[in-house]
Each structure stands twice: as C-alpha cells, then as structure tokens.
Amino acid sequence: MTQDNLNIENADYTTFEGLPVSNEIKRAVADMGFTRTTLIQEQGIPAVMSGRDVIGHSQTGTGKTAAFGIPAIEMIDPSLGGKTQVLVLCPTRELAQQVAEQIRNFAKYKHGISSVCIYGGQGIEVQINAMKKGAQIVIGTPGRIMDHMRRRTLKLDHLKLLILDEADEMLNMGFREDIETILTEVKQERQTLLFSATMSSDIMAITKNFQNDPLIVKVSQKAMVLPNIKQYLYDIPRGTKFDVLCRLIDYYNPKRSMIFCNTKKMVEELSEKLRNRGYFAETLHGDMKQFARNMVMDSFKKGRVDMLIATDVAARGLDIDHIEYVINYDLPQDMEFYVHRIGRTGRAGRSGTSLTLITGNKEFAQVKDLERFTKQKLELAPIPTLAEVEAAKGRRIADEIENTIEKGLLEKHRGIIGVLTEKGIAAEDIAAGLLKMLYTSDKEYHEGMEDSIKKEENRIWKSRQKGKGMSFDSKKPRTRLMLNVGKKDRIMPGNIVGAIAGETGLPGKTIRGIEIYENYSFVEIPKDMADIIIAALNGIRMKGKRVKVEKVRMDIKK
C-alpha cells in the first residue's frame, strides 16, 4: 500500500464550482448553502472519481459524506435501471439515516436515481418492498445488509462502489466479522472506500485484505480560530429544551440573534412556538423562495425582527453583521457547521456569544468530539434560575424607566399619578403597582414558584462528575435479558454489544454482564431501556439466526 499526496496544484477544488462534478450536483449543493469545500471534500472527491480505492482518514463532522456521496451519485449508470451499484455500510441506524438523507439531497436534480436505507428496528417487509422497486444506492447497518443478502432481496451482482463509513466505530461495536463477510461475498471487481477517524491495526488489516493499492487522503486537524466568541454549553434536562431556550432569551435579551436547528420542520415548529410566546422570530431554510428569503433578511438586518431561526443553509455565505448571539438549539450534524454557525457572531473585531443546548449522554459525548475537533473548550454554564431571570428583567425595566425620565414629556402621566396620590396612595406603591402590571404576563417567574428545571439540572451535573466526562450511575436499576443465540451460533460478546448499540444507540459502556452459553446468552442493560432494546432486537438476525429476546430475573444465571 502506498501513501500518495494528491497533486491539485493545477486545479481549484476549494469550491464546489471548481470540482469536476455535474451541474445537477452543483445546483443541489448550492441549494444546501455550501460554496467552499472542506479539506476531505477538496481532496477526497477527485480521488474517488479517479477510480482509485481510497482511505479517508478524517474526524467525524468534517463533511466526509459529501466526499463519498457525490462521487457515488455521479458514477451511477442509468442504463442498469434499479440494480444496486453503490453500497454504504454504517455502524448505526442514526448514521445510516443521516447519510441517506444527505445523498437524497445531493441527488435531488439527478433524475432516475433512487436510494434505500435499511437497518434493524424497522419492519423488514417494508424494506423488501422498497428494494423490489429498485435502488441504485443502498445504505445500511452490517447486520441488516447481511440479512437482505441472505434473502436475496439485496443483489450486488452489479456493485461498482462499496463504502465503509466510520469503519473504526463499526469495529469497536463488534461488526468486524460481518464486515469481512460482506466484503468477501460481494463482487471483487469494485472500488472500495474506507473512512475512519483512527487507523488501528484492525483497520489496516481490512485495507490490506480488501483494498487494492488505496490512496490515503488524510486531513490533519488544525485549531479553529474563533476569536472574540464566548462559547457556553447548557446541559439540560430532557423535555425542557424550549422552556430553557425562552429562559436564556429572557436572561440575555439579545438585540439580534440567530437560532440554528437541523431540519426545516424544527425551524417552522420552533418559530411558531416562539411567536406564540410573544417573541419576534422569522425563519430561513432551503425550501423558501428567493423573494421570501430576501424579505426575511431585510427585516432581520433592519431590526424589525429580533431572531432568525435557520437551518445550516444560513450558516454559509450570508452577509449579516452585528449578531450578538448564536444559539445552537440542535447540535449540528457536521462539526464544521458549528464553526460556520458561531462565526456569524464576533465579526469585524466585535465580541459575540454562542449558546449550545444539549440533552443526554449521547449529545454530551458529541460535544467532547466537537471540543477535540475545534481544540477549544465550551464552558459548561448553569441555566439561569427563575430569580436571576426576574432580576435581569427588572434591571432592564429600571434602565428603560431612567431613559424615559431623561427624555421628559411626562406631564400627562404625572396627572395620572396626581389622581392616585390625592387618594392617599404613596408614589412608591404606585410605581410598584405599575411594575407588577408589567410582570403579569411572565407567569413562569412568579416568586416562590418551584424551579423544577434547576432541580433536575443539579442531578445531571452530579452525574457528569464535575465535568470530567460521561458517567453512568452504577446504582441505576438494571435488568437482565436472555437471547436465543449462543456458542453454537458462534456468538461473541462483541456481537451482542454491537447489535444493541447499533440498533438503539445505547453507549457500549452501559451494556454489561454478558454471559454466553451453548444455546442462549444473557446481558445486563439499564432497566429503563429494556422495552426499547427488546423491540429493536426481536426479529433481527445475528450470525444468520433470527433473534428472540425476553426479560429474566437478575438472579437467573442458567
């Protein structure tokens, strides 16, 4: 295997316009708001389109889906009809769904190209029906891919390109044997791409056995320059995200802010909820007509709108100055999007602030990856208490009153005060009454109301062990599951961990107590996840055998 450096001196691949791809792809990419390529895209797309096997050594969140997805679309031969020509293996169903969505977005102007996403946890009959209609691009998890291959509902006789996405993660989840089986069984005259954040000995063994003189495209990490931007992280209880967002808006009172969501649906839903709360918010996403986009941007720039709620289509290429706050309501799907998002603030030497909201261990782990990627730390900040929000509002009202007094022209209002003082009401009580009227709409901040959000936040912070990383409460109730697969089925602990983590997204650290016997196996998992895991695993195939799962008592061993 040789490591070559791509020679791109005579070509400008730093923009999508400069890439050797079709106009349909360029148009779709423009709709998504992208103009410049990331490093893995700049080097990887030409490398893949050259026909070489490629190893993409790149961190998660560097835009690698486009690096393999765009060439995959371009090499589809329409004359083969619906026969599968591209296969993408992903470690989890969530990643498979993300990859499938992005490929559909890239191919939106390419007529006659169809893709199917297959994974465990979804009825296999639905997937079989989708496969029968034809799918030139198939994206899926290893276990479900093997299941369809055995059923002959996935035929790979015309396969041209096979892609291993996040290969290191698939190996960590115990999918090595499944991957090697798939690579062995598919036609050998193919192009093979492997993308991985690390280059372990196991990864190198796969490249040696299943790739032909691969070209290595390595993207080195550089520190991201985010000057003058304070980056705060809010680790919030589940089900409180919208309430926490409103609390932060009321506490910081930004004059102009951008709030980022990952989907158009969430943008629309959030803007409606904010408007119902009395905030001036407008939306910006890829489905809007150019005229509507221009109107929104004009209102935002002129201050007629306080908040702009947008997808990542608005993170690139918009000329917007004087944004005080950027709020990540959803964590971005690609880490580079984070840099583009918060880069909307702190421009031209000004200071700016970014607020990122996360929920749960999975997103907490993603933030750790993000910090390694940007080489910068997000400061874990406490959610403002009800009293702090009320005090902040009070200070702003006091400032407004002072400014109003300085401007004068208060004779008419003094007349009203005179009427009240003639009744024996003290001026201080009149002022207090007026202030109370201003607070009547703020029911959340009534004095004495229990702050349940802060109470739950304190519990979460304790579980983080003072910010040292994720921790899992060993005292949390657990339960035991029994699976109808064992030693005779060649089951290993990694197969069980990989199946549970791949189908549910549950971190591998929470999966314990694996005991494998001749005909069955036991595994311990968090009790509150039992029903989800049973539903996800029942019916999938593990080493060719259909799995059945049931709860058993913790004291049952055999």
C-alpha positions as CSV (number, residue, x, y, z in Angstrom):
1,M,0.0,0.0,0.0
2,T,1.4,3.4,-0.9
3,Q,0.5,6.8,0.5
4,D,0.3,9.4,-2.2
5,N,-0.2,13.1,-1.9
6,L,-2.8,14.4,-4.3
7,N,-1.5,16.9,-6.8
8,I,-4.1,19.6,-7.1
9,E,-1.8,22.4,-8.0
10,N,-3.3,22.8,-11.4
11,A,-6.9,22.7,-10.3
12,D,-9.0,24.7,-7.9
13,Y,-11.1,22.2,-5.8
14,T,-11.6,24.6,-2.9
15,T,-15.1,25.4,-4.2
16,F,-17.9,23.1,-5.4
17,E,-18.0,25.1,-8.6
18,G,-14.4,24.1,-9.3
19,L,-15.0,20.4,-8.7
20,P,-15.3,18.0,-11.7
21,V,-18.9,17.2,-11.0
22,S,-22.2,17.7,-12.9
23,N,-24.2,20.9,-12.9
24,E,-27.1,19.0,-11.2
25,I,-24.8,18.3,-8.2
26,K,-23.6,21.8,-8.1
27,R,-27.1,23.1,-8.1
28,A,-28.1,20.8,-5.3
29,V,-25.1,21.8,-3.2
30,A,-25.9,25.4,-3.8
31,D,-29.4,24.8,-2.5
32,M,-27.9,23.4,0.7
33,G,-26.0,26.6,1.2
34,F,-22.5,25.2,0.5
35,T,-19.9,27.1,-1.6
36,R,-16.5,26.1,-0.3
37,T,-15.4,22.5,0.1
38,T,-13.9,21.1,3.3
39,L,-10.5,19.6,3.2
40,I,-11.8,16.0,3.0
41,Q,-14.1,17.0,0.1
42,E,-11.4,19.0,-1.7
43,Q,-9.1,16.1,-1.8
44,G,-11.5,13.1,-1.5
45,I,-14.0,13.8,-4.3
46,P,-11.4,14.0,-7.1
47,A,-9.6,10.9,-5.6
48,V,-12.8,8.8,-5.6
49,M,-13.8,10.0,-9.0
50,S,-10.4,8.9,-10.4
51,G,-11.5,5.3,-9.7
52,R,-8.9,4.6,-7.1
53,D,-9.6,2.8,-3.8
54,V,-9.4,5.4,-1.1
55,I,-8.7,5.5,2.6
56,G,-10.2,8.7,4.1
57,H,-8.5,9.5,7.4
58,S,-10.8,12.2,8.8
59,Q,-12.6,13.0,12.0
60,T,-16.4,12.8,12.3
61,G,-18.1,16.0,11.2
62,T,-15.6,17.1,8.5
63,G,-18.1,16.7,5.6
64,K,-17.0,13.2,4.6
65,T,-20.5,12.2,3.5
66,A,-20.2,14.5,0.5
67,A,-16.7,13.2,-0.1
68,F,-18.1,9.8,-1.0
69,G,-21.7,10.6,-1.6
70,I,-21.2,13.0,-4.5
71,P,-18.9,10.6,-6.5
72,A,-21.2,7.7,-5.7
73,I,-24.1,9.6,-7.3
74,E,-22.0,10.6,-10.3
75,M,-20.9,7.1,-11.1
76,I,-24.4,5.6,-11.3
77,D,-25.1,4.1,-14.7
78,P,-28.8,4.8,-15.5
79,S,-28.8,2.1,-18.2
80,L,-28.7,-0.6,-15.4
81,G,-32.1,0.5,-14.2
82,G,-32.7,-0.1,-10.5
83,K,-29.8,-2.5,-10.0
84,T,-27.7,-1.7,-6.9
85,Q,-24.4,-0.2,-7.8
86,V,-23.4,1.5,-4.6
87,L,-23.4,0.0,-1.1
88,V,-22.7,2.1,2.1
89,L,-22.1,0.4,5.4
90,C,-22.7,2.5,8.6
91,P,-22.3,1.5,12.3
92,T,-25.7,2.7,13.5
93,R,-29.2,3.3,12.1
94,E,-29.0,7.0,13.0
95,L,-25.9,7.5,10.9
96,A,-27.3,5.4,8.1
97,Q,-30.4,7.7,8.1
98,Q,-28.3,10.8,8.1
99,V,-26.2,9.5,5.2
100,A,-29.3,8.5,3.2
101,E,-30.8,12.0,3.7
102,Q,-27.7,13.8,2.5
103,I,-27.4,11.5,-0.5
104,R,-31.0,12.3,-1.4
105,N,-30.3,16.0,-1.1
106,F,-27.2,15.8,-3.3
107,A,-29.2,13.7,-5.9
108,K,-32.3,15.9,-5.9
109,Y,-31.8,17.1,-9.5
110,K,-30.5,13.8,-10.8
111,H,-33.5,12.1,-12.4
112,G,-33.8,8.3,-12.1
113,I,-31.6,7.8,-9.1
114,S,-33.1,6.0,-6.1
115,S,-31.7,5.1,-2.7
116,V,-32.9,2.9,0.1
117,C,-31.9,2.9,3.8
118,I,-32.1,-0.4,5.6
119,Y,-31.5,-1.1,9.3
120,G,-32.7,-3.1,12.2
121,G,-35.7,-1.9,14.2
122,Q,-37.8,-1.3,11.1
123,G,-40.1,-3.9,9.6
124,I,-38.1,-5.9,7.0
125,E,-41.2,-6.3,4.8
126,V,-41.2,-2.5,4.3
127,Q,-37.5,-2.6,3.2
128,I,-38.1,-5.6,0.9
129,N,-40.9,-3.8,-0.9
130,A,-38.6,-0.7,-1.3
131,M,-35.8,-2.9,-2.6
132,K,-38.2,-4.6,-5.2
133,K,-38.8,-1.1,-6.7
134,G,-35.1,-0.8,-7.4
135,A,-32.3,1.1,-5.5
136,Q,-29.1,2.0,-7.2
137,I,-27.7,3.2,-3.8
138,V,-28.2,1.2,-0.6
139,I,-27.2,2.5,2.8
140,G,-27.5,0.3,5.9
141,T,-26.1,-1.3,9.0
142,P,-24.0,-4.5,8.6
143,G,-26.4,-6.9,10.3
144,R,-29.4,-5.8,8.2
145,I,-27.3,-5.7,5.0
146,M,-26.3,-9.4,5.6
147,D,-29.9,-10.3,6.3
148,H,-31.1,-8.9,2.9
149,M,-28.1,-10.5,1.1
150,R,-29.1,-13.9,2.5
151,R,-32.7,-13.4,1.5
152,R,-31.5,-12.3,-2.0
153,T,-33.6,-9.2,-1.6
154,L,-30.3,-7.3,-2.0
155,K,-28.4,-8.4,-5.1
156,L,-24.9,-7.0,-5.6
157,D,-24.0,-8.5,-9.0
158,H,-23.6,-5.0,-10.5
159,L,-21.9,-3.4,-7.5
160,K,-19.4,-0.8,-8.5
161,L,-18.6,1.0,-5.3
162,L,-18.5,-0.2,-1.6
163,I,-18.1,2.3,1.2
164,L,-17.3,1.7,4.8
165,D,-18.3,4.8,6.8
166,E,-16.9,5.3,10.3
167,A,-15.1,1.9,9.9
168,D,-13.4,2.2,13.3
169,E,-16.7,2.6,15.0
170,M,-18.1,-0.4,13.3
171,L,-15.1,-2.5,14.5
172,N,-15.5,-1.1,18.1
173,M,-19.1,-2.3,18.0
174,G,-18.1,-5.8,17.1
175,F,-19.0,-5.8,13.4
176,R,-15.6,-7.0,12.1
177,E,-16.8,-10.5,11.2
178,D,-19.9,-9.1,9.5
179,I,-17.9,-6.6,7.5
180,E,-15.4,-9.2,6.3
181,T,-18.2,-11.5,5.3
182,I,-19.9,-8.8,3.2
183,L,-16.5,-7.7,1.7
184,T,-15.8,-11.4,0.8
185,E,-19.2,-12.1,-0.7
186,V,-19.6,-9.1,-2.9
187,K,-18.1,-9.0,-6.4
188,Q,-14.3,-8.4,-6.3
189,E,-14.2,-6.0,-9.3
190,R,-15.2,-3.0,-7.4
191,Q,-13.9,0.3,-6.0
192,T,-13.7,0.2,-2.1
193,L,-13.6,3.3,0.1
194,L,-12.9,3.3,3.8
195,F,-13.4,6.3,6.0
196,S,-12.1,6.2,9.6
197,A,-11.2,8.7,12.3
198,T,-8.4,6.4,13.5
199,M,-6.0,4.0,11.8
200,S,-5.8,1.0,14.1
201,S,-4.2,-2.3,13.3
202,D,-7.7,-3.8,12.6
203,I,-8.4,-1.0,10.1
204,M,-5.1,-1.6,8.4
205,A,-5.8,-5.3,8.2
206,I,-9.1,-4.6,6.4
207,T,-7.4,-2.3,3.9
208,K,-4.6,-4.8,3.3
209,N,-7.1,-7.7,2.6
210,F,-9.9,-5.9,0.8
211,Q,-8.5,-2.8,-0.9
212,N,-6.2,-2.5,-4.0
213,D,-3.3,-0.1,-3.6
214,P,-5.5,2.5,-1.8
215,L,-4.8,6.2,-1.9
216,I,-4.7,7.8,1.6
217,V,-6.4,11.1,2.0
218,K,-5.5,12.3,5.4
219,V,-7.0,15.5,6.8
220,S,-4.9,16.9,9.7
221,Q,-6.7,18.7,12.5
222,K,-5.9,22.4,12.9
223,A,-7.0,24.6,15.7
224,M,-10.1,26.5,14.7
225,V,-9.8,30.3,15.0
226,L,-12.9,31.6,16.8
227,P,-11.8,35.0,18.1
228,N,-13.9,37.1,20.5
229,I,-16.6,34.5,20.8
230,K,-17.6,33.2,24.2
231,Q,-18.9,29.6,23.9
232,Y,-21.3,28.4,26.5
233,L,-22.8,24.9,26.9
234,Y,-26.1,24.2,28.6
235,D,-26.6,20.5,29.6
236,I,-30.4,20.5,30.2
237,P,-33.0,18.0,31.4
238,R,-35.0,16.1,28.8
239,G,-38.3,17.7,27.7
240,T,-37.2,21.2,28.8
241,K,-35.4,22.5,25.8
242,F,-37.9,25.0,24.6
243,D,-38.5,26.4,28.2
244,V,-34.7,26.7,28.7
245,L,-34.4,28.5,25.4
246,C,-37.0,31.0,26.4
247,R,-35.3,31.4,29.8
248,L,-32.0,32.1,28.1
249,I,-33.6,34.6,25.7
250,D,-35.2,36.5,28.6
251,Y,-32.0,36.4,30.6
252,Y,-29.6,37.6,27.9
253,N,-32.1,39.7,26.0
254,P,-30.1,39.7,22.7
255,K,-31.0,42.5,20.3
256,R,-30.2,40.3,17.3
257,S,-29.7,36.6,17.4
258,M,-29.6,33.5,15.2
259,I,-31.0,30.2,16.3
260,F,-30.0,27.1,14.4
261,C,-32.0,23.8,14.0
262,N,-31.1,20.8,11.9
263,T,-34.3,20.4,10.0
264,K,-36.8,22.6,8.2
265,K,-39.6,21.1,10.2
266,M,-38.0,22.0,13.5
267,V,-37.3,25.6,12.2
268,E,-41.0,26.0,11.5
269,E,-42.2,24.5,14.7
270,L,-39.8,26.5,16.9
271,S,-40.6,29.8,15.2
272,E,-44.4,29.2,15.7
273,K,-43.9,28.4,19.4
274,L,-41.7,31.4,19.9
275,R,-44.2,33.7,18.2
276,N,-46.9,32.3,20.4
277,R,-44.7,33.3,23.4
278,G,-44.5,36.9,22.1
279,Y,-41.1,36.9,20.5
280,F,-40.4,38.4,17.1
281,A,-38.9,35.5,15.1
282,E,-38.6,34.7,11.4
283,T,-37.4,31.6,9.6
284,L,-34.9,30.8,6.9
285,H,-34.4,27.4,5.2
286,G,-33.8,25.8,1.9
287,D,-37.4,25.4,0.8
288,M,-38.1,29.2,0.8
289,K,-38.3,31.1,-2.5
290,Q,-35.6,33.7,-3.1
291,F,-38.1,36.6,-2.8
292,A,-39.2,35.3,0.7
293,R,-35.6,34.9,1.8
294,N,-34.8,38.4,0.7
295,M,-37.7,39.8,2.7
296,V,-36.8,37.9,5.8
297,M,-33.1,39.0,5.6
298,D,-34.2,42.7,5.0
299,S,-36.4,42.6,8.1
300,F,-33.7,41.0,10.2
301,K,-30.9,43.4,9.1
302,K,-33.2,46.5,9.7
303,G,-34.1,45.3,13.2
304,R,-37.8,44.6,12.6
305,V,-37.2,41.0,13.6
306,D,-35.2,40.1,16.8
307,M,-34.5,36.4,16.0
308,L,-33.7,34.5,12.8
309,I,-34.3,30.7,13.1
310,A,-32.5,28.9,10.4
311,T,-31.1,25.6,9.1
312,D,-27.4,25.3,8.1
313,V,-28.3,26.7,4.7
314,A,-28.0,30.1,6.5
315,A,-24.6,29.3,8.2
316,R,-22.6,29.9,5.0
317,G,-22.4,32.9,2.7
318,L,-24.8,35.3,4.4
319,D,-23.7,38.8,4.9
320,I,-25.1,39.6,8.4
321,D,-23.3,41.8,10.8
322,H,-23.9,42.8,14.5
323,I,-25.3,39.5,15.6
324,E,-24.9,39.3,19.3
325,Y,-25.8,35.7,20.0
326,V,-25.8,32.4,18.1
327,I,-27.9,29.7,19.7
328,N,-27.5,26.0,18.7
329,Y,-30.9,24.7,19.5
330,D,-29.8,21.4,17.8
331,L,-26.2,20.2,17.7
332,P,-25.0,20.4,14.1
333,Q,-24.7,17.1,12.2
334,D,-21.3,18.1,11.0
335,M,-18.7,19.7,13.3
336,E,-17.6,22.2,10.7
337,F,-21.2,23.5,10.6
338,Y,-20.6,24.5,14.3
339,V,-17.7,26.7,13.3
340,H,-19.7,28.3,10.4
341,R,-22.7,28.8,12.7
342,I,-21.0,30.6,15.5
343,G,-18.9,32.5,13.0
344,R,-22.0,34.6,12.3
345,T,-21.2,36.5,15.6
346,G,-18.0,38.1,16.8
347,R,-17.2,39.6,13.4
348,A,-15.1,42.6,12.5
349,G,-13.4,42.6,15.8
350,R,-16.6,42.7,17.9
351,S,-17.3,40.3,20.7
352,G,-20.0,37.6,20.4
353,T,-21.6,34.8,22.3
354,S,-22.7,31.3,21.3
355,L,-25.1,29.1,23.4
356,T,-25.3,25.4,22.7
357,L,-28.1,23.3,24.2
358,I,-27.6,19.5,24.7
359,T,-29.6,16.7,26.3
360,G,-28.4,13.3,27.4
361,N,-25.1,11.3,27.4
362,K,-25.0,10.9,23.6
363,E,-25.0,14.6,22.9
364,F,-22.6,15.2,25.8
365,A,-20.2,12.8,24.1
366,Q,-20.7,14.6,20.7
367,V,-19.6,17.8,22.4
368,K,-16.4,16.2,23.6
369,D,-15.7,15.2,20.0
370,L,-16.5,18.8,19.0
371,E,-14.1,20.2,21.5
372,R,-11.3,17.9,20.2
373,F,-12.2,18.9,16.6
374,T,-12.1,22.7,17.3
375,K,-9.4,22.4,20.0
376,Q,-11.5,24.7,22.1
377,K,-13.5,24.2,25.3
378,L,-17.2,25.0,25.6
379,E,-17.8,26.5,29.1
380,L,-20.4,24.5,30.9
381,A,-22.8,27.1,32.2
382,P,-25.7,26.9,34.7
383,I,-29.2,27.5,33.5
384,P,-30.3,30.9,34.9
385,T,-32.7,30.5,37.9
386,L,-36.2,32.0,37.9
387,A,-34.9,34.6,40.3
388,E,-32.0,35.5,38.1
389,V,-34.2,35.9,35.0
390,E,-36.6,38.1,37.0
391,A,-33.7,40.2,38.3
392,A,-32.3,40.6,34.8
393,K,-35.7,41.8,33.5
394,G,-36.0,44.1,36.5
395,R,-32.7,45.8,35.7
396,R,-33.7,46.3,32.1
397,I,-37.0,47.8,33.1
398,A,-35.2,50.1,35.5
399,D,-32.9,51.3,32.7
400,E,-35.9,51.9,30.4
401,I,-37.6,53.9,33.1
402,E,-34.5,56.0,33.7
403,N,-34.1,56.6,29.9
404,T,-37.8,57.6,29.6
405,I,-37.5,60.1,32.5
406,E,-34.4,61.7,30.9
407,K,-36.3,62.2,27.7
408,G,-39.0,64.2,29.5
409,L,-42.6,64.9,28.1
410,L,-44.2,63.3,31.2
411,E,-46.8,65.9,32.1
412,K,-49.8,63.9,31.0
413,H,-48.6,60.9,33.0
414,R,-47.8,63.0,36.1
415,G,-51.5,63.9,36.0
416,I,-52.5,60.3,36.4
417,I,-50.0,60.0,39.3
418,G,-51.6,63.1,40.9
419,V,-55.0,61.5,40.9
420,L,-53.7,58.5,42.7
421,T,-51.7,60.5,45.3
422,E,-54.8,62.5,46.1
423,K,-56.4,59.3,47.2
424,G,-53.6,58.8,49.7
425,I,-51.6,56.2,47.7
426,A,-47.8,56.6,48.1
427,A,-45.8,57.3,45.0
428,E,-43.6,54.2,45.8
429,D,-46.7,52.0,45.8
430,I,-47.9,53.4,42.5
431,A,-44.6,52.6,40.9
432,A,-44.6,49.1,42.4
433,G,-48.1,48.6,41.1
434,L,-47.1,49.6,37.5
435,L,-44.1,47.2,37.7
436,K,-46.3,44.4,38.8
437,M,-48.6,45.0,35.8
438,L,-45.5,44.6,33.5
439,Y,-44.8,41.2,35.0
440,T,-48.3,39.8,34.8
441,S,-47.6,38.0,31.5
442,D,-44.5,36.3,33.0
443,K,-46.2,33.5,34.8
444,E,-43.1,31.4,34.9
445,Y,-41.2,33.9,37.0
446,H,-43.7,34.4,39.8
447,E,-42.0,34.5,43.2
448,G,-42.0,31.2,45.1
449,M,-42.6,29.0,42.1
450,E,-40.6,25.8,42.3
451,D,-37.7,25.7,39.8
452,S,-38.0,22.1,38.7
453,I,-35.6,22.7,35.8
454,K,-32.8,23.8,38.1
455,K,-33.5,20.8,40.4
456,E,-33.2,18.3,37.6
457,E,-30.1,20.2,36.2
458,N,-28.3,19.7,39.5
459,R,-28.9,16.0,39.3
460,I,-27.4,15.9,35.8
461,W,-24.4,17.9,36.8
462,K,-23.6,15.5,39.6
463,S,-23.8,12.6,37.1
464,R,-21.1,14.3,35.0
465,Q,-18.6,14.1,37.8
466,K,-17.8,17.8,37.8
467,G,-17.3,17.9,34.0
468,K,-14.7,15.1,33.8
469,G,-16.8,13.2,31.2
470,M,-19.7,10.9,30.9
471,S,-20.5,8.7,33.9
472,F,-23.1,6.1,34.3
473,D,-24.8,5.6,37.6
474,S,-23.9,2.1,38.8
475,K,-26.8,2.2,41.2
476,K,-29.3,2.8,38.5
477,P,-31.8,-0.1,38.2
478,R,-30.7,-2.7,35.7
479,T,-32.3,-5.8,34.3
480,R,-31.2,-9.0,32.5
481,L,-32.2,-10.0,29.0
482,M,-31.9,-13.5,27.6
483,L,-31.2,-14.0,23.8
484,N,-31.8,-17.3,22.0
485,V,-28.3,-17.3,20.5
486,G,-25.2,-18.8,22.0
487,K,-21.9,-20.5,21.4
488,K,-23.3,-22.9,18.8
489,D,-24.3,-19.9,16.7
490,R,-20.7,-18.5,17.0
491,I,-21.8,-15.6,19.1
492,M,-19.2,-13.4,20.7
493,P,-19.7,-10.6,23.3
494,G,-18.9,-8.0,20.6
495,N,-21.8,-9.3,18.5
496,I,-24.2,-8.6,21.4
497,V,-22.8,-5.2,22.2
498,G,-22.7,-4.2,18.5
499,A,-26.3,-5.3,17.9
500,I,-27.7,-3.4,21.0
501,A,-25.6,-0.3,20.4
502,G,-26.2,-0.3,16.6
503,E,-30.0,-0.8,16.9
504,T,-30.6,1.6,19.8
505,G,-27.7,4.0,20.0
506,L,-27.1,2.9,23.7
507,P,-23.5,3.5,24.7
508,G,-21.4,0.3,24.9
509,K,-20.3,1.2,28.4
510,T,-23.9,0.6,29.7
511,I,-24.0,-2.9,28.3
512,R,-22.6,-5.3,30.9
513,G,-22.8,-8.8,32.4
514,I,-22.6,-10.7,29.1
515,E,-22.7,-14.5,29.6
516,I,-22.7,-16.8,26.6
517,Y,-23.9,-20.4,26.9
518,E,-24.4,-23.1,24.3
519,N,-27.9,-22.2,23.2
520,Y,-28.5,-18.8,24.7
521,S,-26.9,-15.7,26.2
522,F,-27.6,-13.2,29.0
523,V,-26.8,-9.5,29.0
524,E,-27.4,-6.7,31.6
525,I,-28.8,-3.3,30.5
526,P,-30.4,-0.3,32.1
527,K,-33.9,-1.2,33.2
528,D,-35.5,1.9,31.7
529,M,-34.1,0.8,28.2
530,A,-35.4,-2.8,28.4
531,D,-38.5,-2.4,26.3
532,I,-36.7,-0.3,23.7
533,I,-33.9,-2.9,23.3
534,I,-36.3,-5.8,23.2
535,A,-38.4,-4.2,20.5
536,A,-35.2,-3.3,18.5
537,L,-33.6,-6.8,18.7
538,N,-36.6,-9.1,18.3
539,G,-36.6,-10.3,14.8
540,I,-33.1,-9.2,13.7
541,R,-30.6,-11.8,12.6
542,M,-27.4,-12.4,14.5
543,K,-24.9,-14.7,12.7
544,G,-27.8,-15.8,10.5
545,K,-30.1,-16.7,13.3
546,R,-33.3,-14.8,14.0
547,V,-33.1,-13.3,17.5
548,K,-35.7,-13.5,20.2
549,V,-35.2,-11.5,23.4
550,E,-37.0,-11.6,26.7
551,K,-36.6,-10.3,30.2
552,V,-35.5,-12.6,33.0
553,R,-34.8,-12.1,36.7
554,M,-31.4,-10.8,37.7
555,D,-30.7,-13.8,39.9
556,I,-31.2,-16.3,37.0
557,K,-27.9,-17.5,35.6
558,K,-28.7,-20.7,33.7
